[in-house]
Amino acid sequence: MASGPGIRLAPLPLLLRKFAPLGIPKTILWIGLFSCCLLAGMTSYRLLSHSLLHIEPAALSLGEAAWIGFRFDCRYVSLFALTVLLLSFLPGLHPFRSHRGKAVALALATVFTGILLALYATDFILQLAFEQRLHAASLEKALANPDEVKGTPWVILVLIAGVSTWLMRMVAKGIHRLLAKQKAAGLPALRVFWQVLTILVLLAWIHGSFSSVPLTIQQTQAGRDPVSAAFVSNPFESLLRGPSQASGTK
């Protein structure tokens, strides 16, 4: 089944039929499926960095490092998902009940994906040029040494980020189109249950831990080793937390 221009999501109708008896609201299914696509891409980038840039997490195994990195990725994807879900409660902004709500949800998905991929492209360029993750100090270094940046395939990386953003928008539209054909969630009480549960789960991922202290790299095993910290971090985390959590790749 073709669900969008150039994008085929054939396995999804069968998957959605399996979820139908659970009465999960369409908005939650949409943000859940699209978030899975985002997380798959973020995990792929981390493993690509491991393969191409030889970022070896010395303080822990590859599987442990990938899991910690996944938790950080979930933090920022959950911020996007929670924003869409909360906006859907406002009159006229439900993604499946109004054209404006659909447009806002797709715009948020596109903007978030565009920012994410732009940061990843910048992060990869900085790692190639200076063996440093994305943070304020490495950006200043890039501005001070433009010739080093020009020596990287930055044009190709920017084009890949742009095309990938467009493809992810098509995926978001395709998922929305498939879900729009499904029957609405059943009992109002069941819908409220899924909404409350989803909000709690997203808040838990954003916090990152079951304690009162939010997840930081220093709290994990990756904090023992700068290279491991660079591996588990993502561009959002390294940009916000600074060079102490975004050290060199080698």
BADRENKE-154915 format. One record per atom (N, C-alpha, C): residue in one letter; x, z, y. Coordinates in steps of 0.001 Angstrom, whole numbers, padded with zeros to 6 digits, always signed. Atoms other than C-alpha are relative to their C-alpha. Layout:
<nodes>
AXZY/...
</nodes>
This chain:
<nodes>
M+000849+000000-001198/M+000000+000000+000000/M+000877+000000+001237/A-000762+000051-001246/A+001443-000980+003345/A-000686+000882+001002/S+000603-000951-000929/S+000881+001765+005868/S+000523-000154+001406/G-000524+000233-001333/G+002733+000408+008852/G+000883-001212-000031/P-000828+001191-000067/P+004759-002586+010069/P+001353+000231-000636/G-001313-000067+000620/G+007686-002967+007679/G+000285+001287-000753/I-000220-001276+000663/I+007244+000543+006232/I-001014+000151-001121/R+000884-000182+001145/R+005830+001077+002739/R+000111+001451-000487/L+000050-001385+000445/L+004742+004550+001664/L-000889+000097-001235/A+000865+000152+001161/A+003271+003623-001706/A-000243+001284-000783/P+000266-001191+000818/P+003763+006976-003534/P-000882+001041+000685/L+000692-001059-000718/L+002027+008990-000810/L-001476+000146-000352/P+001416-000192+000334/P-001643+008232-001643/P-000212+000839-001249/L+000109-000797+001227/L-001166+009646-005145/L+000348+001456+000274/L-000405-001365-000341/L+000619+012696-003742/L-001096+000706+000787/L+001037-000590-000824/L-002134+013281-001197/L-001236+000350-000818/R+001138-000314+000863/R-004801+013131-003876/R+000239+001286-000777/K-000316-001244+000705/K-002998+015930-005706/K-000167+001211+000925/F+000146-001090-000954/F-003062+018038-002516/F-001452+000217+000432/A+001370-000043-000509/A-006745+017310-001775/A-000769+001254-000410/P+000770-001199+000385/P-008229+020188-003850/P+000420+001275+000730/L-000484-001200-000685/L-006135+022679-001883/L-000613+000166+001381/G+000633-000084-001311/G-007972+021870+001351/G+000967+000175+001151/I-000994-000130-001072/I-004801+021631+003446/I-000380-000932+001152/P+000343+000851-001143/P-005588+020346+006981/P+000957-001180+000160/K-000797+001215-000149/K-004352+016860+007817/K+001214+000212+000913/T-001112-000219-000932/T-002215+018047+010727/T+001165+000696-000699/I-001052-000721+000718/I-000318+020447+008476/I+000684-000915-001005/L-000599+000964+000926/L+000186+017737+005862/L+000904-000975+000744/W-000791+000976-000770/W+001443+015340+008553/W+001325+000605+000440/I-001255-000598-000458/I+003978+017741+010054/I+000871+000385-001191/G-000774-000357+001179/G+004988+018850+006558/G+000745-001190-000580/L-000629+001194+000565/L+005662+015338+005264/L+001063-000565+000934/F-000983+000538-000941/F+007409+014204+008434/F+001204+000929+000116/S-001109-000955-000042/S+009481+017388+008531/S+000909-000177-001210/C-000813+000252+001201/C+010614+016667+004967/C+000914-001208+000210/C-000827+001180-000305/C+011837+013257+006152/C+001154+000375+000921/L-001045-000431-000928/L+013745+014878+009017/L+001065+000833-000719/L-000943-000864+000709/L+015312+017499+006759/L+000847-000789-000991/A-000766+000855+000912/A+016316+014855+004227/A+001105-000730+000754/G-001003+000683-000815/G+018098+012954+006997/G+001103+000932+000461/M-001002-000965-000471/M+019842+016070+008320/M+000927+000434-001135/T-000834-000352+001151/T+021035+017054+004855/T+000922-001156-000376/S-000812+001178+000311/S+022256+013495+004259/S+001182-000110+000956/Y-001096+000047-000974/Y+024297+013641+007469/Y+001065+001034-000333/R-000971-001050+000331/R+025897+016921+006406/R+000862-000418-001186/L-000751+000450+001176/L+026877+015464+003035/L+000877-001208+000334/L-000805+001143-000442/L+028081+012273+004737/L+001249+000485+000723/S-001154-000583-000686/S+030332+014375+006969/S+000999+000539-001011/H-000862-000528+001056/H+031659+016079+003870/H+000786-001111-000684/S-000631+001099+000721/S+032421+012721+002260/S+000965-000804+000869/L-000792+000893-000838/L+033753+010663+005171/L+001044+000727+000839/L-000898-000721-000901/L+035343+013301+007398/L+000755+001117-000705/H-000727-000979+000817/H+036559+015542+004578/H-000129+001421+000548/I+000258-001370-000428/I+034936+018691+005937/I-000235+000834-001249/E+000064-000784+001237/E+035617+021067+003045/E-000263+001463+000338/P+000278-001422-000264/P+033878+024475+003308/P+000785+000898-000935/A-000911-000767+000856/A+036671+026707+002012/A-000569+001355-000399/A+000466-001372+000244/A+034775+030010+002225/A-001119+000076-001028/L+001112+000004+000927/L+031944+028973-000120/L-000120-001365-000654/S+000142+001260+000716/S+030875+026262-002542/S-000812-000999+000807/L+000749+001040-000704/L+029363+022953-001454/L-001497+000293-000044/G+001426-000314+000122/G+025961+024023-002780/G-000415+001139+000917/E+000297-001123-000884/E+026054+027338-000907/E+000024-000432+001466/A-000103+000481-001381/A+027171+025614+002294/A-001189-000886+000355/A+001146+000878-000253/A+024427+022985+001965/A-001273+000811+000196/W+001187-000846-000127/W+021797+025728+001531/W-000025+000708+001352/I-000059-000656-001305/I+022974+027649+004606/I-000273-001008+001110/G+000250+001038-000986/G+023048+024414+006593/G-001461-000405+000035/F+001424+000335+000079/F+019526+023610+005377/F-000843+001021+000757/R+000740-001045-000722/R+018314+026945+006772/R+000102-000199+001508/F-000151+000271-001429/F+019728+026070+010196/F-000803-001249+000395/D+000784+001207-000283/D+018147+022607+010002/D-001485+000333+000084/C+001412-000384+000012/C+014781+024185+009161/C-000401+000697+001298/R+000299-000697-001255/R+015020+026312+012315/R-000478-000986+001069/Y+000322+000922-001097/Y+014932+023308+014651/Y-001142-000949-000357/V+001143+000802+000427/V+012554+021175+012610/V-001285+000825+000106/S+001171-000871-000104/S+010184+024164+012522/S-000457+000153+001443/L+000387-000042-001418/L+010269+024341+016323/L-000843-001217+000364/F+000786+001207-000223/F+009054+020746+016429/F-001372+000114-000664/A+001250-000084+000752/A+006411+021358+013748/A-000962+001002+000628/L+000844-001025-000610/L+005128+024526+015410/L-000591-000492+001319/T+000510+000555-001265/T+004803+022739+018758/T-001183-000929-000251/V+001089+000926+000316/V+002663+019982+017217/V-001230+000761-000481/L+001128-000755+000553/L+000521+022481+015315/L-000740+000775+001084/L+000644-000776-001058/L-000142+024705+018336/L-000746-000911+000984/L+000676+000941-000900/L-000988+021700+020522/L-001287-000526-000625/S+001203+000522+000663/S-003523+020563+017905/S-001196+000926+000169/F+001102-000933-000232/F-005580+023679+018694/F-000659-000214+001362/L+000548+000251-001338/L-006119+022484+022274/L-001032-001123-000047/P+001026+001052-000023/P-009231+020410+023063/P+000601-001357+000369/G-000457+001355-000287/G-008453+016701+022920/G+001398-000317-000453/L-001373+000247+000424/L-004988+017094+021400/L+000175+000092-001514/H-000112+000014+001452/H-005814+017168+017705/H+000447-001386-000455/P-000541+001324+000368/P-003773+014347+016083/P-000956-000889-000788/F+000910+000798+000821/F-006678+013246+013865/F-001429-000024+000537/R+001343-000010-000582/R-009640+013792+016173/R-000068-000710+001340/S+000007+000706-001283/S-008580+011991+019328/S+001198-000930+000084/H-001109+000940-000186/H-006453+009020+020316/H+001113+000637+000822/R-001019-000655-000817/R-004710+011151+022933/R+000826+000972-000839/G-000720-000926+000862/G-003840+013789+020337/G+000977-000721-000919/K-000884+000803+000849/K-002413+011127+018026/K+001204-000492+000801/A-001091+000514-000836/A-000378+009625+020879/A+000998+001094+000347/V-000888-001117-000334/V+001004+013044+021867/V+000847+000398-001207/A-000736-000384+001208/A+001952+013910+018268/A+001082-001018-000330/L-000994+001031+000290/L+003704+010569+017736/L+001104-000013+001055/A-001004-000055-001059/A+005436+010881+021106/A+000971+001164-000241/L-000863-001150+000294/L+006734+014340+020183/L+000925-000297-001177/A-000826+000355+001164/A+007933+013038+016820/A+001111-000960+000404/T-000986+000987-000436/T+009706+010127+018510/T+001075+000640+000878/V-000949-000648-000915/V+011301+012239+021241/V+000914+000938-000767/F-000829-000925+000773/F+012467+014922+018813/F+000996-000761-000867/T-000896+000793+000850/T+013880+012318+016417/T+001076-000681+000834/G-000973+000665-000863/G+015547+010435+019286/G+001086+000952+000472/I-000981-001001-000437/I+017202+013598+020626/I+000899+000400-001167/L-000754-000397+001190/L+018238+014619+017109/L+001056-001036-000359/L-000932+001055+000396/L+019831+011253+016303/L+001057-000252+001068/A-000991+000145-001072/A+021500+011000+019713/A+001064+001095-000106/L-000953-001097+000171/L+023079+014419+019131/L+000892-000229-001211/Y-000803+000269+001192/Y+024183+013419+015647/Y+001023-001111+000268/A-000933+001079-000333/A+025724+010188+016956/A+001145+000533+000856/T-001029-000598-000857/T+027560+012147+019663/T+000914+000913-000811/D-000767-000907+000850/D+028643+014738+017123/D+000992-000771-000871/F-000865+000793+000867/F+030046+012078+014801/F+001139-000634+000794/I-001029+000598-000860/I+031900+010363+017654/I+001066+001039+000353/L-000950-001057-000360/L+033481+013668+018714/L+000856+000419-001190/Q-000784-000337+001184/Q+034523+014411+015155/Q+001050-001075-000296/L-000959+001079+000210/L+036167+010992+014865/L+001117+000035+001040/A-000973+000069-001088/A+037883+011233+018245/A+000872+001249+000091/F-000736-001251-000269/F+038874+014911+018440/F-000043+001006-001156/E+000181-000914+001125/E+037971+016482+015065/E-000656+001300+000450/Q+000752-001152-000488/Q+035549+018798+016877/Q-001485-000309-000059/R+001437+000151-000024/R+031824+019378+016602/R-000496-000075+001436/L+000611+000132-001312/L+029455+018827+019496/L-000208+001371+000640/H+000245-001170-000839/H+029610+021579+022138/H+000510-000339+001394/A-000326+000297-001400/A+030224+021842+025883/A+001475-000340+000182/A-001442+000227-000167/A+034017+022018+025569/A+000417-001363-000536/S-000376+001307+000560/S+034255+018953+023329/S-000569-001144+000831/L+000544+001024-000895/L+031967+017000+025663/L+000875-000168+001235/E-000914+000074-001146/E+034233+017871+028596/E+001290-000713-000385/K-001212+000661+000475/K+037207+016755+026536/K-000211-001501-000135/A+000307+001422+000135/A+035500+013436+025802/A-000070-000688+001356/L+000081+000573-001344/L+034769+012862+029487/L+001387-000110+000632/A-001360+000022-000554/A+038382+013660+030334/A+000902-000998-000720/N-000817+000938+000786/N+039719+011312+027623/N-000872-001152-000517/P+000914+001071+000430/P+037415+008260+027563/P+000645-001010-000945/D-000663+000962+000883/D+040042+006108+025846/D-000091+000420-001466/E+000132-000497+001374/E+039854+008333+022762/E-001383-000330-000560/V+001369+000295+000426/V+036091+007823+022625/V-000176-001499-000241/K+000112+001447+000158/K+036421+004060+023078/K+000627-000490-001303/G-000630+000369+001258/G+038575+003995+019966/G-000878+000228-001213/T+000943-000232+001091/T+035575+005042+017860/T-001080-001081+000022/P+001091+001001+000019/P+032723+002740+016765/P-001276+000538+000651/W+001106-000688-000646/W+030452+004405+019313/W-001188-000924+000236/V+001110+000926-000231/V+028406+001270+020054/V-000846-000137-001263/I+000716+000128+001275/I+027513+000874+016377/I-000802+001269-000292/L+000682-001262+000257/L+026617+004558+016092/L-001222+000163+000895/V+001144-000073-000915/V+024361+004384+019159/V-001115-000942-000461/L+000998+000944+000499/L+022618+001300+017756/L-000687+000536-001257/I+000579-000584+001211/I+022129+003018+014393/I-000992+001107+000363/A+000895-001077-000431/A+020614+006026+016169/A-001297-000565+000580/G+001188+000607-000594/G+018248+003790+018150/G-000917-000618-001036/V+000802+000638+001046/V+017095+001768+015147/V-000630+001047-000912/S+000513-001061+000867/S+016705+004911+013043/S-001155+000747+000662/T+001101-000638-000719/T+014527+006493+015743/T-001267-000843-000110/W+001151+000893+000127/W+012240+003441+015669/W-000565+000049-001417/L+000467-000046+001385/L+012084+003530+011861/L-000736+001311-000294/M+000662-001282+000217/M+011203+007232+011877/M-001361+000049+000699/R+001313+000084-000656/R+008412+006534+014360/R-000978-000773-000877/M+000850+000773+000901/M+007076+003901+011962/M-000418+000834-001212/V+000331-000889+001117/V+007245+006448+009141/V-001081+000997+000428/A+000995-000953-000507/A+005333+008987+011266/A-001364-000665+000138/K+001264+000727-000129/K+002662+006363+012049/K-000583-000326-001361/G+000480+000327+001333/G+002469+005333+008403/G-000621+001192-000694/I+000545-001217+000591/I+001955+008916+007236/I-001336+000347+000650/H+001241-000289-000726/H-000693+009413+009936/H-001121-000930-000458/R+001017+000964+000411/R-002507+006255+008892/R-000552+000322-001385/L+000451-000366+001340/L-002637+007335+005267/L-000871+001252+000027/L+000756-001248-000067/L-003840+010837+006128/L-001353-000197+000686/A+001259+000242-000711/A-006504+009484+008492/A-001082-000523-000944/K+000961+000536+000968/K-008139+007811+005478/K-000506+001066-000964/Q+000395-001065+000916/Q-008383+011098+003579/Q-001179+000788+000570/K+001096-000855-000436/K-011382+013416+003701/K+000557+001220+000720/A-000423-001181-000753/A-011192+016306+006129/A+000011+001222-000912/A-000068-001248+000770/A-010337+019805+004859/A-001385+000609-000114/G+001331-000515+000304/G-013301+021624+003353/G-000418+001198+000830/L+000529-001199-000637/L-014275+025190+004215/L+000825+000398+001222/P-000739-000456-001193/P-013396+026434+007733/P+000933+001176-000297/A-000838-001159+000328/A-012054+029675+006236/A+001287-000442-000683/L-001192+000512+000674/L-009675+027695+004020/L+000932-000668+000998/R-000814+000653-001035/R-008504+025669+007009/R+000749+001035+000832/V-000639-001066-000781/V-007817+028844+008998/V+001111+000668-000808/F-001022-000597+000867/F-005928+030295+006024/F+001283-000822+000039/W-001180+000855+000004/W-003566+027295+005901/W+000676-000021+001368/Q-000586+000009-001342/Q-003098+027319+009667/Q+000800+001273+000257/V-000699-001273-000199/V-002165+031012+009773/V+001245+000058-000869/L-001143-000020+000910/L+000089+030681+006727/L+001119-000907+000506/T-001011+000937-000495/T+001857+027651+008205/T+000720+000558+001218/I-000615-000577-001192/I+002459+029395+011526/I+000982+001104-000396/L-000884-001078+000450/L+003935+032423+009742/L+001258-000551-000667/V-001154+000602+000676/V+006183+030247+007572/V+000944-000638+001020/L-000828+000647-001014/L+007405+028245+010575/L+000741+001035+000846/L-000657-001055-000768/L+008119+031416+012547/L+001120+000642-000818/A-001042-000566+000864/A+010057+032767+009557/A+001221-000903-000054/W-001127+000937+000017/W+012192+029602+009392/W+000732-000003+001343/I-000637-000019-001318/I+012817+029746+013137/I+000872+001250+000148/H-000783-001249-000046/H+013942+033370+012880/H+001188-000082-000949/G-001097+000278+000920/G+015995+032457+009832/G+000360+001098-000970/S-000325-001090+000917/S+016076+035823+008060/S-001185+000945-000102/F+001069-000970+000200/F+013854+038605+006745/F+000276+001317+000721/S-000321-001200-000770/S+015609+041227+008883/S-000412-000201+001452/S+000350+000098-001425/S+015042+041966+012557/S+001009-000825+000777/V-001055+000771-000665/V+018263+040103+013394/V-000116-001465-000407/P+000130+001413+000354/P+017941+036302+013580/P+001247-000550-000682/L-001097+000639+000719/L+020114+034019+011459/L+001067-000525+000955/T-001143+000577-000710/T+023561+033276+012868/T+001071-000342-001037/I-001051+000398+000933/I+026591+031664+011268/I+000900+001184-000347/Q-000858-001152+000263/Q+028573+034899+011627/Q-000581+000910-001077/Q+000627-000844+001012/Q+026019+036639+009374/Q+000150-000568-001402/T-000100+000645+001299/T+026621+034164+006553/T+001451-000044-000467/Q-001350+000145+000522/Q+029615+033540+004318/Q+000797-001055+000748/A-000688+001053-000746/A+030393+030481+006444/A+000757+000553+001197/G-000673-000589-001151/G+031416+032814+009275/G+001426+000424-000276/R-001369-000399+000336/R+034594+033664+007373/R+001022-001092+000285/D-000922+001131-000074/D+036071+030198+007822/D-000497-000996+001039/P+000440+000931-001042/P+035978+027869+010886/P-000490-001337-000547/V+000419+001295+000550/V+035713+024730+008751/V-001358+000125-000691/S+001308-000234+000619/S+032825+026191+006740/S-001081+000123+001068/A+000956-000127-001101/A+031114+027113+010018/A-000346-001364+000576/A+000257+001350-000493/A+031519+023526+011188/A-000881-000791-000962/F+000770+000724+001009/F+030034+022253+007927/F-001470+000401+000028/V+001387-000447+000092/V+026882+024385+007909/V-000753-000174+001314/S+000651+000147-001295/S+026193+023955+011619/S-000607-001383+000144/N+000503+001315-000390/N+024117+021127+013051/N+000188-000153+001507/P-000280+000187-001429/P+024418+019588+016543/P-000794+000917+000924/F+000777-000928-000821/F+021600+021749+017930/F+000686+001362+000031/E-000597-001329+000112/E+023229+024942+016676/E+001359+000051+000684/S-001342-000024-000573/S+026772+024020+017684/S-000031-000178+001517/L+000105+000199-001446/L+025679+022869+021149/L-000476+001273+000690/L+000553-001205-000607/L+023704+026046+021806/L+000921+001200-000150/R-000806-001180+000282/R+026124+028503+020216/R+001426-000109+000500/G-001328+000152-000571/G+029345+027020+021558/G+001087-000223-001043/P-001117+000361+000879/P+032783+026241+020091/P+000354+001051-001041/S-000334-001027+000997/S+033051+029560+018244/S-000654-000286-001330/Q+000662+000367+001239/Q+030600+028136+015681/Q+000139-001489-000265/A-000100+001448+000143/A+031661+024525+016012/A+001430-000438+000077/S-001429+000267-000062/S+035340+024429+015395/S+000359-001299-000654/G-000474+001285+000488/G+037475+021565+014223/G-000380-000288-001435/T+000396+000404+001328/T+036721+019599+011103/T+001123+000124-000984/K-001143-000101+000909/K+040187+019994+009649/K+000844+001177+000382/
</nodes>
